[in-house]
Amino acid sequence: ALLTAANISPFGASALYGQYGPQGLQIFLMVVAASSLMVGAIAEENRTMFRRLADSNRTLESRVAERSVMLAASEARANESAQLLSAIGEACPDLIFAKDLDLRLIYANAATLAALGQDAAAAVIGRKTEEIISDSDEAARIRENDETVLRTGQTLIAEEPVTIDGQNVRVFRATKAPLFDSSGKLVGLAGVCVDVTEIKRAAARERLLVREIEHRARNLLAVLQSVIQLTDAATVKDFRTAISRRLQALARTHASISASNWEGASFQSLLNDEFAPYLGSDKARIRLTGDDLFLDTGTAQTAALIIHELTTNAAKYGALS
């Protein structure tokens, strides 16, 4: 077997024996045997190595499969989170948007699109403010606020007027913050805008009403002083009656003015209020013709006193007597 492994025929072995004798053949056989053992050991080592490589490959494949499952699960969670955030953004009535470092829109929710008069995001995505807002002053103000956020890296809260449909000016309270990626690098800004137009209008009306009430109070005191000074009566009872009726006329006028949020009163309503006590069941006793007029507060107050005096005279000496 050794001779065959060494590729030596029996005739070759006889030649070695004849040349070197028994000792040479013994040495040769020992060398052949050692070589065979080494070849076997190497083969075994190779088989062991292959088994280890196969085991390592199976382990690696298992880890890759596990990582793939984890990655897929992570991507699924990320997609779910993205879909949830998108759904929240689309359902929110406030304007939500994001811009890149060039201040181009990269996201706009449905409320933002509606405020800009657009139906699809493709109409505004990738465009700058001055390409969307027609009023140059409004666009410049918005851009200045955006640049401040990118320059300082701080959140900014500001009021920004925007003209909608070329005529309706809406005021938005914008909260803008820098937008960073996962590595902390600044990539743009994100913002939320709340329409505060009606709040500001209500506040303006409130301030106007406060000033108007203060003015009306001073004016009313002056009117009362004049009424008292100009009222003439033979007795205290007549004086009290005349003052009371004139104050009632003023009270009715102020009720009408208050019903209109202190904007004024209808001239016809002043006449109807003053004539009401004299109509009784005969509604046709007094007939009003002509167009109605809306009087401001000061004019309505003066007109009410004039109507009261004329009606009182008519009740005493004229058509209503």
Stockholm file with secondary structure:
# STOCKHOLM 1.0

chainA/1-321         ALLTAANISPFGASALYGQYGPQGLQIFLMVVAASSLMVGAIAEENRTMFRRLADSNRTLESRVAERSVMLAASEARANESAQLLSAIGEACPDLIFAKDLDLRLIYANAATLAALGQDAAAAVIGRKTEEIISDSDEAARIRENDETVLRTGQTLIAEEPVTIDGQNVRVFRATKAPLFDSSGKLVGLAGVCVDVTEIKRAAARERLLVREIEHRARNLLAVLQSVIQLTDAATVKDFRTAISRRLQALARTHASISASNWEGASFQSLLNDEFAPYLGSDKARIRLTGDDLFLDTGTAQTAALIIHELTTNAAKYGALS
#=GR chainA/1-321 SS CHHHHTTCCHHHHHHHHHHHHHHHHHHHHHHHHHHHHHHHHHHHHHHHHHHHHHHHHHHHHHHHHHHHHHHHHHHHHHHHHHHHHHHHHHHCSSEEEEEETTCBEEEECHHHHHHTTCSSGGGTTTCBHHHHCSCHHHHHHHHHHHHHHHHHCSCEEEEEEEEETTTEEEEEEEEEEEEECTTSCEEEEEEEEEECHHHHHHHHHHHHHHHHHHHHHHHHHHHHHHHHHHCCCSSHHHHHHHHHHHHHHHHHHHHHHHHTTTSCEEHHHHHHHHHHHHHTTCGGGSCCCSCCCEECHHHHHHHHHHHHHHHHHHHHHSTTC
#=GC SS_cons         CHHHHTTCCHHHHHHHHHHHHHHHHHHHHHHHHHHHHHHHHHHHHHHHHHHHHHHHHHHHHHHHHHHHHHHHHHHHHHHHHHHHHHHHHHHCSSEEEEEETTCBEEEECHHHHHHTTCSSGGGTTTCBHHHHCSCHHHHHHHHHHHHHHHHHCSCEEEEEEEEETTTEEEEEEEEEEEEECTTSCEEEEEEEEEECHHHHHHHHHHHHHHHHHHHHHHHHHHHHHHHHHHCCCSSHHHHHHHHHHHHHHHHHHHHHHHHTTTSCEEHHHHHHHHHHHHHTTCGGGSCCCSCCCEECHHHHHHHHHHHHHHHHHHHHHSTTC
//
